[in-house]
């Protein structure tokens, strides 16, 4: 218990945001290259979703999400 009552040693340390900012300023070209690569990678993860959306829009004849499209024509009057 005596160890817990003692004060901790004060360590002079930089805040995390300052270290990160200094690293970005030091190698800003690498940071921008990495940022661009990550944005391209995230964009490529969206492509399968867009393809699936286009496929299902084609199946449902461009109907709005949440409707049954051509499957339920009994309850829907003829479109003009």
NORMO-V140244 format. One line per field, one symbol per residue. phi: phi as a letter, one per 20 degrees, with the letter a starting at -180 (. if undefined). burial: # if it has 16 or more other C-alpha atoms within 10 Angstrom, else .. Layout:
phi: ???
burial: ???
//
This chain:
phi: .fffeffffedfcefgffffffffffcffffffffffffffffffegffffffffffffelmffgodemefcefedfgee
burial: ...........................................................#........#...........
//
